[in-house]
Amino acid sequence: MLALFVAAAVPSALPTWPVIDRIEHRITLPHGAKPLVTYARHYAMSAPDTVTAIYIVPEPIHVVRPDECEEMTADFGSRPCDPADVARSNREAVQAAARAAKPGERRRYRRVDDMPYVSDGGCTQINVRYRPSTGAFLYVGCNGRG
C-alpha cells in the first residue's frame, strides 16, 4: 500500500488537452504580458490536482559576429573568437532554435523539471498554477522583473 501512495504523490501523467484548453480559455494574463499566441506554452502536472504551466516568448536567433565573441581560456581569461568559434556558436544557436517551441505551440511534459524556463525574464515568461478539480488559478504572474 505504501508503494501506491508514493507513486500517487509523484505526478507522471500528462495534463490532458481538454484541461489545457480550459486553462487557455479562462486565463487572464498579468499586466505587461503579451497576447497568449505570442508565447510557447509548456504544461506539466506538478501534483495530482495541479497543472503548472510556463509560457515563454521565444527569442529570435542571435547571429554572433566575430567582434562580439570571446572564448574562455583555461586560466579563466578570454581570447577573441576565431572563425571556427563563431561558426560553431552560430550553428549551436540555429540548432537550439530548431528544438525550441514556437509562438503558439503547446507542449506537455511528465515532469515540471523538464520544462524550459528563463532566469528572471519579466513577462517574457509567465508562470501559472491551476487546479483542474475546481477550475481555480492558484497563481498567474510574470517571472521576475526582466
Beta strands, then each sheet from edge to edge (+ up, - down):
strand 1: 40-47
strand 2: 50-56
strand 3: 70-72
strand 4: 78-80
strand 5: 106-109
strand 6: 122-131
strand 7: 136-143
sheet 1: 5+ 1+ 2- 6+ 7-
sheet 2: 3+ 4-
end
